[in-house]
Amino acid sequence: MADTYTLNHPVLGPLTGKILSGNVVQFSGVPYATIPARFKRSIMLEKLPGNSTDYTTPGFACPHKYDGDDIYGGGAIPGEPSEYPMDEFKCLILQIHVPLALLQSKSKSKLPILFYIHGGGFKEGKIDLVHSTHLQIAQSITDSKPVIGVSIQYRLGALGFMTTPEEKSSNLGMWDQRNALIWVQKFIGGFGGDEKKITAFGESAGSMSISLHMLSDPPKSGPLFQRAILQSGVLGLMSSPKSATAAKTQYQNVLKLLGITGSEEEALKKLREVGMPELLQASETVVSGAAGLWGVAQDSEWFGEKRGIVDWTNMAKLLGECDWVKEVIIGDTGFEGQAYYSVIKDYTPALLLGAISQQIGASAAASIAKIYNISTGMDLNKFYSIGMLWYGDVVFDAPTHDLAKHLSTSSKMKVYRYIFDVGNPFPGSKMYQQSHHWVDVYFMFKTFEFRFAKERLKDISTQHARMWTGFANGKAPWKEYKYADGKDAIIFVADQQEGWVKRTVGEDEKLNERSWDRCEALYQAWGQTGPAKRDLTIADMKPSQQQEIV
């Protein structure tokens, strides 16, 4: 049985946590908000509920489709529960990792915060051993640059991102996250944290979430964070907030799947009474297109009247106007599109170009065919590789490049750019040796180091964690990215053979045949669509014989 430590928080009272690695205290399942009813906005807690003081065990996850162990990471981590309990009303919790020495010290000095928001397409994810920050915190202690780690949960799928006819029902999962950030602002000082030194980091939908907070005005209490790390997730070509019309259609589709009819009031009442298995199935089915992404809705309360419609055409500009974030690390993996093989295998070159033409116009489709060298008679294996590249560019690489370009040229933020180009190290994974979407998660937390066969991989993992905790401490991770420097602009690359290495854009393009000129050309082609296609998502790109171009 693990040793424990009890903190007497000046406001929250006693909290007992578990000591990990001999020098980190983990407080698990700490509630930060309550949910008054299904599809209602959460309310931040001003105190801990009841007489509970034991925070040594995991809490409830938000209900979502559960796939068991991590099949891409070599199986479940030892000690991981076979299944996490789920509860839609008890899932708004956070986990806090604090250096034991800080809690035992009488010093009034406060530590910076690393605040993690998990990904998962806004429909899955939880606090677990894979995404635990405790080894990052232990590393920061070893480096004499200690930080505090905070991880959160928020509502997912239809529970968190479906808009109902009621007011204040949009983007509930984002409001959950905002409550968690405000809770940390208010209470982290009692754990020894500095609420004015918060670095938010997230991967995929977690990274998109951070950009969404940057597109919303901060609360009266002040900026929610001062630094951001955006990993493989920037709102862009196919992930713009959906319109009110699209959100309404999504809601109606859920009702139809569940066989719910009646007036608005009657239908919503029935929906609140639907069993969780049925609601989860409908939630999964309604976004079962290529992306499987729930995403956020246009909402003037969240984005503010002055920003107007927020979409891929103005996303970078609006993010550049966020004057309360001072520094940003931004990057992606070497082959983001690998995750879309299951989609592209259903296409032929003619079907893909036909689908693109139907959705964004023949002119844009012709431009894309030229940019990616897609021809109707090409070899299918070659096409699959190019098709995955295109999907990866559309969803991840091109929006990331567009934002990095804009922030480095038209904002006051310091920008640090990276590429994580290390392949999946687990032979049993179908992604083996591919630098696929989310592969960096296996490295940055250090939770998989015990499974790495090579010391080089362990070194990459350790340096990854060290750079993130150093950034939270205000240390520049590497030289700033300057788009204006052209091919001489500096990026940092996690390389399979060399480890983390500094390169110029030109050097990286020569070594890996990467091209950000291609990403810029893709944005220009997309610009031919006009405002009518602001709602386009990957789920709209469905192959059919009627779309085929010959």
Secondary structure, DSSP 8 states (H G I E B T S, - for coil): ---EEEEEETTTEEEEEEEETTTEEEEEEEE-EE-SSTTS--EE-SS-STT--B--S---B-------S-TTTTS--TT--SS--B-TTS--EEEEEEEHHHHH------EEEEEEE--STTT-----STT--HHHHHHHHHTT---EEEEE----HHHHH---SSTT-TTHHHHHHHHHHHHHHHHGGGGTEEEEEEEEEEETHHHHHHHHHHTS---TT--S-SEEEEES----TT-S-B-HHHHHHHHHHHHHHTT--S-HHHHHHHHHHS-HHHHHHHHHHHT-SSS-----B--HHHH-GGG-S--TTTHHHHHHT-TT--EEEEEEETTGGGGGHHHHTT--HHHHHHHHHHHH-HHHHHHHHHHTT--TTS-HHHHHHHHHHHHHIIIIIHHHHHHHHHHHHHSS-EEEEEEEE--B--TTSTTBT---TTTTHHHHT-TTGGG-SSHHHHHHHHHHHHHHHHHHTT---SS---GGGGGG-EEEEEETTTEEEEEEHHHHHHHH---HHHHHHHHHHHTTS-GGGTT--GGG----GGG---
